[in-house]
């Protein structure tokens, strides 16, 4: 079982910043698209941002201009820098890694989640 280990969540006031980190197993990091998703209470899990192995990024409209996803291939770690946080950013944030294996089968891994709470 591949592990994704997240860190960096917490409580912050509106307008503040947090940086989430997710360390992945060496065996998959270099070939995986890495991403962050979030799930607020009573809501579905939504995409926040992704970054491919080649560095191409994609963001949800709600976080564009405020959040930045990056990856450090030497450390097998993906980061989510969150600035100008809003109360509506409050959620459990999950790290995700995926790649396509033999037969184009999607192989997915998830972290355990880290709570981000933004107070107004």
N, C-alpha and C positions, 0 to 999 in steps of 0.2 A: 504494500500500500504506500503510494507516494504521499509524502507529507507536505503540506503548505502551512507554515507557521507565521501567524500574523502578530503584529504588535503596533502600538501607537494610538489606540483609541483612548477616549476619555471624555471629560466634561470641559466645555469651553463656552465662553460667552459669545453671543452673536457678534460678528465682525472679526472674531479671532481666527487662529490657524491651528491646524494639526497636520502631522505627517504620519501616514500609515505605511508600514513595511510588511512585506511578505517574502519570506525566504522559502525557496523551493529546492527539491532534490536536484542534484547535479544532473542526474540521468535524463531529466525532461526539460529543464529550464531552457536550454539553448534552442530547442525545437518548438517550444510552445508559444502560443499567444497567451499573454497574461492579462488578467483583467480584475477589476473591482466591481462588485455588485452591492446593492444595499436593499435592506428590507425593513420597512417601518412596521410597527404593530398593526395587524389587521390588513396589511397590504401585500401585494406580490413582490417578489424579488426582482429588482430592476437593474439594468446595466447602468454603471456610472462611467467607466472608461476602460478601454482596452489598448494594448500595445503589442504589435506583432514581434516576432523574432528579429525582423528587420528594422524595427523602430517606428513603424507606422502607427499613429494613434487615432483613436476614435473616442468621442465624448458624447454623453447625453446632453441635450440642449440645456437642461436645467443647471449644468455645472460648467458649461463652456465659459472660459475667461476667468474662472475662479479656481478650478482644480487642474492639476498637472500630473499626468502619469509618466513615470520614467522607469528604466530598468538598468541595473548594473550587472552586466553579464559576468564580471569577475567575481561578484559576490552572490550570484544566483538569486538576486533580490529585485523585487519590483516595489516601487514606491507610489504613494498617492499623496501629493502635497495639496492640502485643502486650505484655501484662503477665503476671506470674506464669508465665513460660515454663517448660515442662517438657521433658525429653529427648524425649518422644514428639511434640513439635512440630517436631522436626528434619525438614526437607524442603526441596525446592525450591519456592518460592512463585511463582506465576504471576498476573499481572494479566490481567484479561479485560474486554472491553467488548462489549456486544451491543445491537442494536436490531432492530426489524422493519421491513423495507423494503417496497417494492411487492409486493402479493400475499401479504403476511404472511410473507415469506421472512426467516428469521433470519439476520442478518449478524453474524459473530463475529470478534473480533480478540484476539490473545494477545501478551503480552510475552515476553521471552526467558527470564525466570525469574531469581530471585535466591535464593542459598542461605542458609538459616537453620539454624544448628547450635546446639543447646542441650546443654551439657555437664552431667553430673551431679556 
